[in-house]
Amino acid sequence: MQLEVILPLIAYLLVVFALSIYAMRKRTTGSFLNEYFLGSRSMGGIVLAMTLTVTYISASSFIGGPGAAYKYGLGWVLLAMIQLPAIWLSLGILGKKFAILARRYNAVTLNDMLFARYQSRLLVWLASLSLLVAFVGAMTVQFIGGARLLETAAGIPYETGLLIFGVSIALYTAFGGFRASVLNDTLQGMVMLVGTIVLLVGVVHAAGGLHNAVETLQTIDPKLVSPQGADDILSPTFMTSFWVLVCFGVIGLPHTAVRCISYKDSKAVHRGIIIGTVVVAILMFGMHLAGALGRAVIPNLTVPDLVIPTLMVKVLPPFAAGIFLAAPMAAIMSTINAQLLQSSATIIKDLYLNLRPEQITNEARLKRMSATITLLLGALLLLAAWRPPEMIIWLNLLAFGGLEAVFLWPLVLGLYWERANAKGALSAMIVGGLLYAILATFNLQYLGFHPIVPSLLLSLLAFLVGNRFGTSAPQAAVLTTDK
């Protein structure tokens, strides 16, 4: 173990726990559900930008994405930049309208919104189960990424790192709730920004300058500096699929959508769009470029996902490596706590309280259940991550695609099309989810497109057809979350 690397990381984790304790003590009076899962809808512009950005930027962006850039070259850096409009799309399409309706219906979760809009219990159950299955896959990726970081940069065995990482996140998420999550997201966003810039400067310096780094890449493989990338992977169909999956499709991600109902006012949204887009640009460009140029510094990595932690150890002094190891750790932790909270909210609010509505007033029981379920989910994820695959980016994209195929059209059309009804939404969810599962399982790519593209197109068609056989939902009722 490398103590110079581990000690700054321990200090960082202590700060994270301190913020969680602060958040727990600052909980406002009123509904436990609104406070624990939404922070009483009190986020300002900077906090909104940071929490949305770092929730979106996960282990895939800090570990898997740079790993892909290491393997495929500078073309992957350009590909990563097509994610730039993601924050604008999320807050612009969902933002105000989503938040206004959520306040009107007193909605706490995405599924609350779907029930208020479509008045269908079957739809809520289908959405809840889909979310939980996909989130297990998505969070497993984050756990693997965190453990690999500790293994490579700090010399901690994979299994030990997995336990340290998983237990830390499960504890601070379980006891701090949403307010702790977004406060830590803001801290983690700052750490990610500084860490990205410092690491990129260190990589360029270690490679002998930018010009020398590019020449070295060309010597290794001329395709590494071509727009098509190594193995000519970056075809037009691949790039179109990637944009749909990681940019347009993010408006259908539940843990992103719930951030859009938690802000304070319109000013927060406008500031969030600007700040969030700038932060995404810096992080995406910096981390992927560091991964691509890293091949000029360490050309013979057998596991591409290890490029960022290996570069940290190689190009930074040990103490600095420990400090900036917190950057990718922050990216991973912020994504997991968002998804853990959303999973816990789904089980408590969308499933348990649907079966036992009389328990809505038993806040002591709800508090215990929320913390317990979050801890149990953390334990399940530890088991799932015990034997990891070689490259995590594909598993992460698989889980994201499943969520988008199920949620995107019911969410967007429910907001913007008054005639949308439950039969249309159910048709879209079933067709989108099943088709995506079949195409992804058997690795079928129609005309070279990723499964998300045909899944979303046929899901939209299913919505339009199914909608013709249904009737508009009655006026949505206000949901009860208070005593």
Order of alpha helices (4+ residues) and beta strands (2+ residues): alpha-alpha-alpha-alpha-alpha-alpha-alpha-alpha-alpha-alpha-alpha-alpha-alpha-alpha-alpha-alpha-alpha-alpha-alpha-alpha
